[in-house]
Amino acid sequence: GLSTFRVELEETSTILKKATPRSLVILDELGRGTATFDGMAIAYGALRHLVMETRCLSLFATHYHALAREFEHANPFVALFHMACAVDEDTRAVTFLYRFLPGACSRSHGIHVARLAGLAPPV
């Protein structure tokens, strides 16, 4: 069979070919299944195509902060949102609030999520 990444790319290819200005496209973490540089390049190309060529309503979730910065002011039809959280600065505890807020996320919480998942601190 095909790798998960290959399937993701084939599905993305179909989406980009078939999307119209009347489409709603939802892409979640495109490019996560490969090296960061390649994944970000793939995500950038897909997002640029949706914004500049297809011009459809899209929800594009990513952890590529550089990608968000690239598109933040590039087009008046692009709006950035992030999932809200509260951080206790004393304990560094993160509480996820499950609300969309305008703007790019200023911090990454991957280490906190790793702790929540039970990974030992040396990992």
C-alpha positions, -999 to +999 in steps of 0.1 A: +000+000+000+007+036+000+022+055+029+000+079+049+020+108+035+014+097-001-023+093+005-024+128+021-007+142-010-030+124-034-060+137-015-046+172-015-039+170-052-076+160-058-088+188-036-067+215-053-078+203-088-115+201-080-120+231-057-139+261-071-146+296-057-178+281-042-159+253-023-152+250+013-118+234+018-106+222+052-069+211+054-055+200+088-017+199+093-008+195+056+028+183+052+032+169+087+042+135+075+076+146+060+107+167+069+098+201+082+113+220+052+094+199+026+062+199+046+062+236+049+069+240+012+040+217+004+017+236+028+028+269+015+021+259-021-013+245-013-023+275+007-010+299-019-030+281-046-062+283-025-057+320-018-044+332-051-059+308-077-090+291-063-101+319-040-124+296-020-134+297+016-107+276+034-098+265+069-061+257+069-048+245+103-010+244+107+017+244+133+042+260+108+045+294+125+066+308+095+037+299+072+013+319+093+037+349+093+041+347+056+004+349+049-006+372+078-005+404+058-001+390+023-037+391+013-068+409+026-088+377+023-066+358+047-074+360+084-053+342+111-069+326+141-055+304+169-069+282+196-069+301+229-051+288+260-042+302+294-006+298+308+001+300+345+035+318+344+045+304+378+038+268+372+040+269+334+007+249+334-013+253+302-051+252+301-066+248+266-097+269+263-110+255+230-120+289+215-108+306+183-092+340+188-080+363+161-043+364+152-014+340+150-005+319+180+025+334+198+038+303+215+040+266+209+029+241+236+043+209+222+064+201+253+033+206+276+013+183+254+041+157+255+038+158+293+000+154+291+006+123+270+028+108+297+062+112+281+089+112+307+109+145+311+141+131+296+122+124+264 
